[in-house]
Amino acid sequence: MSIPEPGDTAPDFSLPGLVVRNGTRTDDEYALSAVIGRPLVLAFYPGDATPVCTAQLCSYQEELDDFTDLGAVVWGVSPQALDSHEDFARGASLSFPLLSDTGGDVARAYGVRAPGIGLRRSVFVIDADGIVRWRHVGLVGLRFPKAETIREQVEQLV
């Protein structure tokens, strides 16, 4: 699949995910269609508890209140299973949902699955109508957009 361009309808999906808040794990099903009406920051990351992924998601956690104040939802997506996500969320103090794309279907739908390297580190900002408004797709995966850059994109939607 090709990578959705700004202006394209974001591919719909439903994935199992979890959130750890106040020490409690809550599993749920997360679907793009369920958050229509709010902006969504969808962050694909290659692996739980790896140095770059931890730095990336922790930076988004630090800005989470700013995203929430703008009405935006933040979800992380990677190929690991929920138990791995739980360990990562607890270890890195992440309080936003981490979704498990073990089969890679959602990564393929967004065009961010790469042969040999697995998953390209990518962020999509999807507006309240389900339209991709901004994207960053990494080639190698060592760089990621700063939370401030993403917040600026979300601010343009509200």
Biotite code that builds the C-alpha atoms (Angstrom):
import biotite.structure as struc

atoms = struc.array([
    struc.Atom([0.000, 0.000, 0.000], chain_id="A", res_id=1, res_name="MET", atom_name="CA", element="C"),
    struc.Atom([1.094, 3.553, -0.585], chain_id="A", res_id=2, res_name="SER", atom_name="CA", element="C"),
    struc.Atom([1.534, 6.081, 2.178], chain_id="A", res_id=3, res_name="ILE", atom_name="CA", element="C"),
    struc.Atom([-1.564, 8.290, 2.554], chain_id="A", res_id=4, res_name="PRO", atom_name="CA", element="C"),
    struc.Atom([-0.923, 11.849, 1.394], chain_id="A", res_id=5, res_name="GLU", atom_name="CA", element="C"),
    struc.Atom([-2.210, 14.918, 3.224], chain_id="A", res_id=6, res_name="PRO", atom_name="CA", element="C"),
    struc.Atom([-5.793, 15.334, 2.030], chain_id="A", res_id=7, res_name="GLY", atom_name="CA", element="C"),
    struc.Atom([-6.389, 11.565, 1.728], chain_id="A", res_id=8, res_name="ASP", atom_name="CA", element="C"),
    struc.Atom([-8.892, 9.747, 3.898], chain_id="A", res_id=9, res_name="THR", atom_name="CA", element="C"),
    struc.Atom([-6.969, 7.872, 6.601], chain_id="A", res_id=10, res_name="ALA", atom_name="CA", element="C"),
    struc.Atom([-7.328, 4.088, 6.348], chain_id="A", res_id=11, res_name="PRO", atom_name="CA", element="C"),
    struc.Atom([-9.772, 2.884, 9.000], chain_id="A", res_id=12, res_name="ASP", atom_name="CA", element="C"),
    struc.Atom([-8.591, 0.194, 11.393], chain_id="A", res_id=13, res_name="PHE", atom_name="CA", element="C"),
    struc.Atom([-9.326, -1.531, 14.649], chain_id="A", res_id=14, res_name="SER", atom_name="CA", element="C"),
    struc.Atom([-6.557, -2.879, 16.893], chain_id="A", res_id=15, res_name="LEU", atom_name="CA", element="C"),
    struc.Atom([-6.246, -4.234, 20.407], chain_id="A", res_id=16, res_name="PRO", atom_name="CA", element="C"),
    struc.Atom([-4.482, -1.857, 22.728], chain_id="A", res_id=17, res_name="GLY", atom_name="CA", element="C"),
    struc.Atom([-3.952, -0.935, 26.328], chain_id="A", res_id=18, res_name="LEU", atom_name="CA", element="C"),
    struc.Atom([-3.431, 2.001, 28.566], chain_id="A", res_id=19, res_name="VAL", atom_name="CA", element="C"),
    struc.Atom([-1.720, 2.033, 31.962], chain_id="A", res_id=20, res_name="VAL", atom_name="CA", element="C"),
    struc.Atom([-3.020, 4.744, 34.285], chain_id="A", res_id=21, res_name="ARG", atom_name="CA", element="C"),
    struc.Atom([-2.470, 4.939, 38.019], chain_id="A", res_id=22, res_name="ASN", atom_name="CA", element="C"),
    struc.Atom([-0.805, 1.534, 37.893], chain_id="A", res_id=23, res_name="GLY", atom_name="CA", element="C"),
    struc.Atom([-3.814, -0.202, 36.312], chain_id="A", res_id=24, res_name="THR", atom_name="CA", element="C"),
    struc.Atom([-3.748, -1.832, 32.874], chain_id="A", res_id=25, res_name="ARG", atom_name="CA", element="C"),
    struc.Atom([-6.926, -1.487, 30.830], chain_id="A", res_id=26, res_name="THR", atom_name="CA", element="C"),
    struc.Atom([-7.246, -3.425, 27.559], chain_id="A", res_id=27, res_name="ASP", atom_name="CA", element="C"),
    struc.Atom([-9.586, -2.212, 24.846], chain_id="A", res_id=28, res_name="ASP", atom_name="CA", element="C"),
    struc.Atom([-10.184, -2.200, 21.113], chain_id="A", res_id=29, res_name="GLU", atom_name="CA", element="C"),
    struc.Atom([-9.143, 1.020, 19.380], chain_id="A", res_id=30, res_name="TYR", atom_name="CA", element="C"),
    struc.Atom([-10.715, 2.031, 16.075], chain_id="A", res_id=31, res_name="ALA", atom_name="CA", element="C"),
    struc.Atom([-10.107, 5.124, 13.977], chain_id="A", res_id=32, res_name="LEU", atom_name="CA", element="C"),
    struc.Atom([-13.857, 5.385, 13.376], chain_id="A", res_id=33, res_name="SER", atom_name="CA", element="C"),
    struc.Atom([-14.400, 5.681, 17.157], chain_id="A", res_id=34, res_name="ALA", atom_name="CA", element="C"),
    struc.Atom([-12.412, 8.940, 17.382], chain_id="A", res_id=35, res_name="VAL", atom_name="CA", element="C"),
    struc.Atom([-13.948, 10.724, 14.418], chain_id="A", res_id=36, res_name="ILE", atom_name="CA", element="C"),
    struc.Atom([-14.786, 14.187, 15.719], chain_id="A", res_id=37, res_name="GLY", atom_name="CA", element="C"),
    struc.Atom([-11.375, 14.615, 17.381], chain_id="A", res_id=38, res_name="ARG", atom_name="CA", element="C"),
    struc.Atom([-7.896, 15.032, 15.896], chain_id="A", res_id=39, res_name="PRO", atom_name="CA", element="C"),
    struc.Atom([-5.698, 11.920, 16.197], chain_id="A", res_id=40, res_name="LEU", atom_name="CA", element="C"),
    struc.Atom([-1.914, 11.739, 16.429], chain_id="A", res_id=41, res_name="VAL", atom_name="CA", element="C"),
    struc.Atom([-1.026, 8.240, 15.224], chain_id="A", res_id=42, res_name="LEU", atom_name="CA", element="C"),
    struc.Atom([2.603, 7.385, 15.999], chain_id="A", res_id=43, res_name="ALA", atom_name="CA", element="C"),
    struc.Atom([4.033, 4.180, 14.508], chain_id="A", res_id=44, res_name="PHE", atom_name="CA", element="C"),
    struc.Atom([7.191, 3.056, 16.282], chain_id="A", res_id=45, res_name="TYR", atom_name="CA", element="C"),
    struc.Atom([9.352, -0.037, 15.634], chain_id="A", res_id=46, res_name="PRO", atom_name="CA", element="C"),
    struc.Atom([9.824, -1.469, 19.120], chain_id="A", res_id=47, res_name="GLY", atom_name="CA", element="C"),
    struc.Atom([8.923, -1.252, 22.771], chain_id="A", res_id=48, res_name="ASP", atom_name="CA", element="C"),
    struc.Atom([11.627, -0.051, 25.167], chain_id="A", res_id=49, res_name="ALA", atom_name="CA", element="C"),
    struc.Atom([14.259, 0.601, 22.500], chain_id="A", res_id=50, res_name="THR", atom_name="CA", element="C"),
    struc.Atom([16.302, 3.777, 23.032], chain_id="A", res_id=51, res_name="PRO", atom_name="CA", element="C"),
    struc.Atom([14.911, 5.860, 20.154], chain_id="A", res_id=52, res_name="VAL", atom_name="CA", element="C"),
    struc.Atom([11.319, 4.676, 20.626], chain_id="A", res_id=53, res_name="CYS", atom_name="CA", element="C"),
    struc.Atom([11.511, 5.441, 24.323], chain_id="A", res_id=54, res_name="THR", atom_name="CA", element="C"),
    struc.Atom([12.863, 8.940, 23.636], chain_id="A", res_id=55, res_name="ALA", atom_name="CA", element="C"),
    struc.Atom([10.160, 9.529, 21.013], chain_id="A", res_id=56, res_name="GLN", atom_name="CA", element="C"),
    struc.Atom([7.171, 8.355, 23.047], chain_id="A", res_id=57, res_name="LEU", atom_name="CA", element="C"),
    struc.Atom([8.415, 9.950, 26.271], chain_id="A", res_id=58, res_name="CYS", atom_name="CA", element="C"),
    struc.Atom([8.658, 13.290, 24.448], chain_id="A", res_id=59, res_name="SER", atom_name="CA", element="C"),
    struc.Atom([5.036, 12.888, 23.360], chain_id="A", res_id=60, res_name="TYR", atom_name="CA", element="C"),
    struc.Atom([4.062, 11.963, 26.923], chain_id="A", res_id=61, res_name="GLN", atom_name="CA", element="C"),
    struc.Atom([5.645, 15.199, 28.162], chain_id="A", res_id=62, res_name="GLU", atom_name="CA", element="C"),
    struc.Atom([3.436, 17.168, 25.744], chain_id="A", res_id=63, res_name="GLU", atom_name="CA", element="C"),
    struc.Atom([0.321, 15.017, 26.289], chain_id="A", res_id=64, res_name="LEU", atom_name="CA", element="C"),
    struc.Atom([-1.515, 17.724, 28.240], chain_id="A", res_id=65, res_name="ASP", atom_name="CA", element="C"),
    struc.Atom([-0.992, 20.133, 25.341], chain_id="A", res_id=66, res_name="ASP", atom_name="CA", element="C"),
    struc.Atom([-2.432, 17.598, 22.893], chain_id="A", res_id=67, res_name="PHE", atom_name="CA", element="C"),
    struc.Atom([-5.357, 16.882, 25.218], chain_id="A", res_id=68, res_name="THR", atom_name="CA", element="C"),
    struc.Atom([-6.027, 20.610, 25.663], chain_id="A", res_id=69, res_name="ASP", atom_name="CA", element="C"),
    struc.Atom([-6.368, 20.818, 21.867], chain_id="A", res_id=70, res_name="LEU", atom_name="CA", element="C"),
    struc.Atom([-8.890, 17.947, 21.933], chain_id="A", res_id=71, res_name="GLY", atom_name="CA", element="C"),
    struc.Atom([-6.444, 15.551, 20.268], chain_id="A", res_id=72, res_name="ALA", atom_name="CA", element="C"),
    struc.Atom([-5.976, 11.863, 20.984], chain_id="A", res_id=73, res_name="VAL", atom_name="CA", element="C"),
    struc.Atom([-2.491, 10.270, 20.874], chain_id="A", res_id=74, res_name="VAL", atom_name="CA", element="C"),
    struc.Atom([-2.009, 6.574, 20.058], chain_id="A", res_id=75, res_name="TRP", atom_name="CA", element="C"),
    struc.Atom([1.238, 4.632, 19.659], chain_id="A", res_id=76, res_name="GLY", atom_name="CA", element="C"),
    struc.Atom([1.276, 1.619, 17.303], chain_id="A", res_id=77, res_name="VAL", atom_name="CA", element="C"),
    struc.Atom([3.917, -1.092, 17.041], chain_id="A", res_id=78, res_name="SER", atom_name="CA", element="C"),
    struc.Atom([4.097, -4.795, 16.187], chain_id="A", res_id=79, res_name="PRO", atom_name="CA", element="C"),
    struc.Atom([4.681, -6.026, 19.761], chain_id="A", res_id=80, res_name="GLN", atom_name="CA", element="C"),
    struc.Atom([2.032, -7.825, 21.813], chain_id="A", res_id=81, res_name="ALA", atom_name="CA", element="C"),
    struc.Atom([0.074, -6.204, 24.636], chain_id="A", res_id=82, res_name="LEU", atom_name="CA", element="C"),
    struc.Atom([2.210, -7.660, 27.446], chain_id="A", res_id=83, res_name="ASP", atom_name="CA", element="C"),
    struc.Atom([5.293, -6.042, 25.897], chain_id="A", res_id=84, res_name="SER", atom_name="CA", element="C"),
    struc.Atom([3.361, -2.760, 25.609], chain_id="A", res_id=85, res_name="HIS", atom_name="CA", element="C"),
    struc.Atom([2.406, -2.990, 29.280], chain_id="A", res_id=86, res_name="GLU", atom_name="CA", element="C"),
    struc.Atom([6.033, -3.399, 30.352], chain_id="A", res_id=87, res_name="ASP", atom_name="CA", element="C"),
    struc.Atom([7.045, -0.481, 28.121], chain_id="A", res_id=88, res_name="PHE", atom_name="CA", element="C"),
    struc.Atom([4.224, 1.781, 29.348], chain_id="A", res_id=89, res_name="ALA", atom_name="CA", element="C"),
    struc.Atom([5.071, 1.041, 32.982], chain_id="A", res_id=90, res_name="ARG", atom_name="CA", element="C"),
    struc.Atom([8.821, 1.434, 32.500], chain_id="A", res_id=91, res_name="GLY", atom_name="CA", element="C"),
    struc.Atom([8.528, 4.699, 30.567], chain_id="A", res_id=92, res_name="ALA", atom_name="CA", element="C"),
    struc.Atom([5.497, 6.078, 32.480], chain_id="A", res_id=93, res_name="SER", atom_name="CA", element="C"),
    struc.Atom([3.390, 6.334, 29.324], chain_id="A", res_id=94, res_name="LEU", atom_name="CA", element="C"),
    struc.Atom([-0.298, 7.046, 29.924], chain_id="A", res_id=95, res_name="SER", atom_name="CA", element="C"),
    struc.Atom([-1.640, 7.097, 26.357], chain_id="A", res_id=96, res_name="PHE", atom_name="CA", element="C"),
    struc.Atom([-2.836, 3.982, 24.501], chain_id="A", res_id=97, res_name="PRO", atom_name="CA", element="C"),
    struc.Atom([-0.337, 1.632, 22.888], chain_id="A", res_id=98, res_name="LEU", atom_name="CA", element="C"),
    struc.Atom([-1.851, -0.474, 20.112], chain_id="A", res_id=99, res_name="LEU", atom_name="CA", element="C"),
    struc.Atom([-0.671, -3.891, 18.997], chain_id="A", res_id=100, res_name="SER", atom_name="CA", element="C"),
    struc.Atom([-0.375, -4.428, 15.234], chain_id="A", res_id=101, res_name="ASP", atom_name="CA", element="C"),
    struc.Atom([1.161, -7.919, 15.456], chain_id="A", res_id=102, res_name="THR", atom_name="CA", element="C"),
    struc.Atom([0.052, -8.897, 11.949], chain_id="A", res_id=103, res_name="GLY", atom_name="CA", element="C"),
    struc.Atom([1.268, -5.632, 10.424], chain_id="A", res_id=104, res_name="GLY", atom_name="CA", element="C"),
    struc.Atom([-2.050, -4.991, 8.660], chain_id="A", res_id=105, res_name="ASP", atom_name="CA", element="C"),
    struc.Atom([-2.371, -1.385, 9.834], chain_id="A", res_id=106, res_name="VAL", atom_name="CA", element="C"),
    struc.Atom([1.290, -0.628, 9.080], chain_id="A", res_id=107, res_name="ALA", atom_name="CA", element="C"),
    struc.Atom([0.706, -2.007, 5.563], chain_id="A", res_id=108, res_name="ARG", atom_name="CA", element="C"),
    struc.Atom([-2.503, 0.051, 5.170], chain_id="A", res_id=109, res_name="ALA", atom_name="CA", element="C"),
    struc.Atom([-0.511, 3.190, 6.025], chain_id="A", res_id=110, res_name="TYR", atom_name="CA", element="C"),
    struc.Atom([2.406, 2.163, 3.802], chain_id="A", res_id=111, res_name="GLY", atom_name="CA", element="C"),
    struc.Atom([4.939, 2.246, 6.634], chain_id="A", res_id=112, res_name="VAL", atom_name="CA", element="C"),
    struc.Atom([5.979, -1.401, 6.672], chain_id="A", res_id=113, res_name="ARG", atom_name="CA", element="C"),
    struc.Atom([9.423, -1.735, 5.119], chain_id="A", res_id=114, res_name="ALA", atom_name="CA", element="C"),
    struc.Atom([11.106, -4.967, 3.992], chain_id="A", res_id=115, res_name="PRO", atom_name="CA", element="C"),
    struc.Atom([14.177, -5.756, 6.040], chain_id="A", res_id=116, res_name="GLY", atom_name="CA", element="C"),
    struc.Atom([13.677, -3.049, 8.681], chain_id="A", res_id=117, res_name="ILE", atom_name="CA", element="C"),
    struc.Atom([10.121, -3.854, 9.696], chain_id="A", res_id=118, res_name="GLY", atom_name="CA", element="C"),
    struc.Atom([8.298, -0.677, 10.575], chain_id="A", res_id=119, res_name="LEU", atom_name="CA", element="C"),
    struc.Atom([9.196, 2.867, 9.537], chain_id="A", res_id=120, res_name="ARG", atom_name="CA", element="C"),
    struc.Atom([8.980, 5.324, 12.409], chain_id="A", res_id=121, res_name="ARG", atom_name="CA", element="C"),
    struc.Atom([6.071, 7.476, 11.262], chain_id="A", res_id=122, res_name="SER", atom_name="CA", element="C"),
    struc.Atom([3.565, 9.989, 12.600], chain_id="A", res_id=123, res_name="VAL", atom_name="CA", element="C"),
    struc.Atom([0.242, 10.897, 11.025], chain_id="A", res_id=124, res_name="PHE", atom_name="CA", element="C"),
    struc.Atom([-1.958, 13.785, 12.139], chain_id="A", res_id=125, res_name="VAL", atom_name="CA", element="C"),
    struc.Atom([-5.548, 12.937, 11.229], chain_id="A", res_id=126, res_name="ILE", atom_name="CA", element="C"),
    struc.Atom([-8.251, 15.578, 11.515], chain_id="A", res_id=127, res_name="ASP", atom_name="CA", element="C"),
    struc.Atom([-11.680, 15.237, 13.126], chain_id="A", res_id=128, res_name="ALA", atom_name="CA", element="C"),
    struc.Atom([-13.143, 14.109, 9.779], chain_id="A", res_id=129, res_name="ASP", atom_name="CA", element="C"),
    struc.Atom([-10.642, 11.258, 9.339], chain_id="A", res_id=130, res_name="GLY", atom_name="CA", element="C"),
    struc.Atom([-8.478, 13.079, 6.771], chain_id="A", res_id=131, res_name="ILE", atom_name="CA", element="C"),
    struc.Atom([-4.672, 12.910, 6.902], chain_id="A", res_id=132, res_name="VAL", atom_name="CA", element="C"),
    struc.Atom([-3.486, 16.496, 7.384], chain_id="A", res_id=133, res_name="ARG", atom_name="CA", element="C"),
    struc.Atom([0.228, 15.955, 8.055], chain_id="A", res_id=134, res_name="TRP", atom_name="CA", element="C"),
    struc.Atom([2.691, 13.096, 8.052], chain_id="A", res_id=135, res_name="ARG", atom_name="CA", element="C"),
    struc.Atom([6.288, 12.306, 8.815], chain_id="A", res_id=136, res_name="HIS", atom_name="CA", element="C"),
    struc.Atom([7.614, 8.976, 7.543], chain_id="A", res_id=137, res_name="VAL", atom_name="CA", element="C"),
    struc.Atom([11.152, 8.089, 8.545], chain_id="A", res_id=138, res_name="GLY", atom_name="CA", element="C"),
    struc.Atom([13.477, 6.392, 6.097], chain_id="A", res_id=139, res_name="LEU", atom_name="CA", element="C"),
    struc.Atom([15.797, 4.754, 8.596], chain_id="A", res_id=140, res_name="VAL", atom_name="CA", element="C"),
    struc.Atom([13.965, 5.265, 11.845], chain_id="A", res_id=141, res_name="GLY", atom_name="CA", element="C"),
    struc.Atom([16.475, 7.098, 14.015], chain_id="A", res_id=142, res_name="LEU", atom_name="CA", element="C"),
    struc.Atom([14.774, 10.489, 13.734], chain_id="A", res_id=143, res_name="ARG", atom_name="CA", element="C"),
    struc.Atom([11.291, 11.445, 14.804], chain_id="A", res_id=144, res_name="PHE", atom_name="CA", element="C"),
    struc.Atom([9.251, 14.630, 14.728], chain_id="A", res_id=145, res_name="PRO", atom_name="CA", element="C"),
    struc.Atom([9.315, 16.606, 17.937], chain_id="A", res_id=146, res_name="LYS", atom_name="CA", element="C"),
    struc.Atom([6.116, 16.897, 19.942], chain_id="A", res_id=147, res_name="ALA", atom_name="CA", element="C"),
    struc.Atom([6.190, 20.674, 19.398], chain_id="A", res_id=148, res_name="GLU", atom_name="CA", element="C"),
    struc.Atom([6.140, 20.183, 15.600], chain_id="A", res_id=149, res_name="THR", atom_name="CA", element="C"),
    struc.Atom([3.193, 17.809, 15.861], chain_id="A", res_id=150, res_name="ILE", atom_name="CA", element="C"),
    struc.Atom([1.369, 20.144, 18.238], chain_id="A", res_id=151, res_name="ARG", atom_name="CA", element="C"),
    struc.Atom([1.735, 22.971, 15.712], chain_id="A", res_id=152, res_name="GLU", atom_name="CA", element="C"),
    struc.Atom([0.070, 20.747, 13.113], chain_id="A", res_id=153, res_name="GLN", atom_name="CA", element="C"),
    struc.Atom([-2.784, 19.884, 15.481], chain_id="A", res_id=154, res_name="VAL", atom_name="CA", element="C"),
    struc.Atom([-3.263, 23.567, 16.377], chain_id="A", res_id=155, res_name="GLU", atom_name="CA", element="C"),
    struc.Atom([-3.997, 24.271, 12.713], chain_id="A", res_id=156, res_name="GLN", atom_name="CA", element="C"),
    struc.Atom([-6.963, 21.875, 12.909], chain_id="A", res_id=157, res_name="LEU", atom_name="CA", element="C"),
    struc.Atom([-8.733, 23.464, 15.858], chain_id="A", res_id=158, res_name="VAL", atom_name="CA", element="C"),
])
